Amino acid sequence: MSSVAKITEISASSEKSFADAMDIGIARASKTLKNISGAWVNDMKVDVKDGKITHYRVNMKVTFVLDD
């Protein structure tokens, strides 16, 4: 059995951590994309204000398998 997958890029942010930003991004992507099979993080970034991290940001490429 063969399959075809598609990759889409998303960005997500969290005030807690990079892991939380990834969880938020995948949870949101799952609302509109079916058959998500994996993701990889392209880029990680933090926003800083007054010497403290205010937001953790990730850019991810999400892979999902297309229906036949």
Phi and psi in degrees as GROMACS dihedral restraints (atoms count N, CA, C in turn):
[ dihedral_restraints ]
;  ai    aj    ak    al  type     phi  dphi    fc
    3     4     5     6     1  -111.4    20    10
    4     5     6     7     1   158.9    20    10
    6     7     8     9     1  -142.5    20    10
    7     8     9    10     1   162.8    20    10
    9    10    11    12     1  -122.8    20    10
   10    11    12    13     1   134.0    20    10
   12    13    14    15     1  -117.8    20    10
   13    14    15    16     1   157.1    20    10
   15    16    17    18     1  -124.2    20    10
   16    17    18    19     1   152.3    20    10
   18    19    20    21     1  -122.1    20    10
   19    20    21    22     1   132.8    20    10
   21    22    23    24     1  -129.5    20    10
   22    23    24    25     1   148.1    20    10
   24    25    26    27     1  -101.6    20    10
   25    26    27    28     1   134.2    20    10
   27    28    29    30     1  -132.2    20    10
   28    29    30    31     1   159.8    20    10
   30    31    32    33     1  -122.9    20    10
   31    32    33    34     1   143.7    20    10
   33    34    35    36     1  -145.7    20    10
   34    35    36    37     1   156.0    20    10
   36    37    38    39     1  -139.4    20    10
   37    38    39    40     1   158.9    20    10
   39    40    41    42     1  -148.7    20    10
   40    41    42    43     1   152.8    20    10
   42    43    44    45     1   -88.8    20    10
   43    44    45    46     1    -7.5    20    10
   45    46    47    48     1   -96.2    20    10
   46    47    48    49     1   -56.1    20    10
   48    49    50    51     1  -167.2    20    10
   49    50    51    52     1   169.1    20    10
   51    52    53    54     1   -64.8    20    10
   52    53    54    55     1   -40.8    20    10
   54    55    56    57     1   -60.5    20    10
   55    56    57    58     1   -40.9    20    10
   57    58    59    60     1   -66.2    20    10
   58    59    60    61     1   -39.1    20    10
   60    61    62    63     1   -61.8    20    10
   61    62    63    64     1   -40.7    20    10
   63    64    65    66     1   -64.5    20    10
   64    65    66    67     1   -44.5    20    10
   66    67    68    69     1   -59.2    20    10
   67    68    69    70     1   -44.6    20    10
   69    70    71    72     1   -62.3    20    10
   70    71    72    73     1   -44.4    20    10
   72    73    74    75     1   -63.5    20    10
   73    74    75    76     1   -45.3    20    10
   75    76    77    78     1   -67.9    20    10
   76    77    78    79     1   -41.0    20    10
   78    79    80    81     1   -60.8    20    10
   79    80    81    82     1   -42.6    20    10
   81    82    83    84     1   -69.0    20    10
   82    83    84    85     1   -43.1    20    10
   84    85    86    87     1   -61.3    20    10
   85    86    87    88     1   -35.4    20    10
   87    88    89    90     1   -64.9    20    10
   88    89    90    91     1   -19.5    20    10
   90    91    92    93     1   -70.7    20    10
   91    92    93    94     1   -27.4    20    10
   93    94    95    96     1  -120.6    20    10
   94    95    96    97     1   -18.2    20    10
   96    97    98    99     1  -107.5    20    10
   97    98    99   100     1   128.9    20    10
   99   100   101   102     1   -95.3    20    10
  100   101   102   103     1   155.9    20    10
  102   103   104   105     1    62.5    20    10
  103   104   105   106     1    39.8    20    10
  105   106   107   108     1   -65.0    20    10
  106   107   108   109     1   127.8    20    10
  108   109   110   111     1  -113.8    20    10
  109   110   111   112     1   -11.4    20    10
  111   112   113   114     1   174.9    20    10
  112   113   114   115     1   173.3    20    10
  114   115   116   117     1  -157.9    20    10
  115   116   117   118     1   152.8    20    10
  117   118   119   120     1  -134.1    20    10
  118   119   120   121     1   147.9    20    10
  120   121   122   123     1   -88.2    20    10
  121   122   123   124     1   121.1    20    10
  123   124   125   126     1   -80.7    20    10
  124   125   126   127     1   -40.5    20    10
  126   127   128   129     1  -152.9    20    10
  127   128   129   130     1   142.2    20    10
  129   130   131   132     1  -127.8    20    10
  130   131   132   133     1   142.2    20    10
  132   133   134   135     1  -150.5    20    10
  133   134   135   136     1   150.3    20    10
  135   136   137   138     1  -122.7    20    10
  136   137   138   139     1   147.8    20    10
  138   139   140   141     1   -99.8    20    10
  139   140   141   142     1   136.9    20    10
  141   142   143   144     1  -124.2    20    10
  142   143   144   145     1   136.5    20    10
  144   145   146   147     1  -138.4    20    10
  145   146   147   148     1   129.7    20    10
  147   148   149   150     1    53.0    20    10
  148   149   150   151     1    39.3    20    10
  150   151   152   153     1    77.6    20    10
  151   152   153   154     1     8.6    20    10
  153   154   155   156     1  -126.5    20    10
  154   155   156   157     1   146.2    20    10
  156   157   158   159     1   -72.5    20    10
  157   158   159   160     1   128.2    20    10
  159   160   161   162     1  -104.9    20    10
  160   161   162   163     1   -30.6    20    10
  162   163   164   165     1  -147.8    20    10
  163   164   165   166     1   141.5    20    10
  165   166   167   168     1  -104.2    20    10
  166   167   168   169     1   128.7    20    10
  168   169   170   171     1  -124.3    20    10
  169   170   171   172     1   139.8    20    10
  171   172   173   174     1  -131.1    20    10
  172   173   174   175     1   144.1    20    10
  174   175   176   177     1  -111.6    20    10
  175   176   177   178     1   125.0    20    10
  177   178   179   180     1  -126.0    20    10
  178   179   180   181     1   150.9    20    10
  180   181   182   183     1  -105.9    20    10
  181   182   183   184     1   120.0    20    10
  183   184   185   186     1  -105.3    20    10
  184   185   186   187     1   130.0    20    10
  186   187   188   189     1  -102.9    20    10
  187   188   189   190     1   132.1    20    10
  189   190   191   192     1  -138.0    20    10
  190   191   192   193     1   144.8    20    10
  192   193   194   195     1   -87.5    20    10
  193   194   195   196     1   131.1    20    10
  195   196   197   198     1   -76.8    20    10
  196   197   198   199     1   141.8    20    10
  198   199   200   201     1   -67.8    20    10
  199   200   201   202     1   149.2    20    10
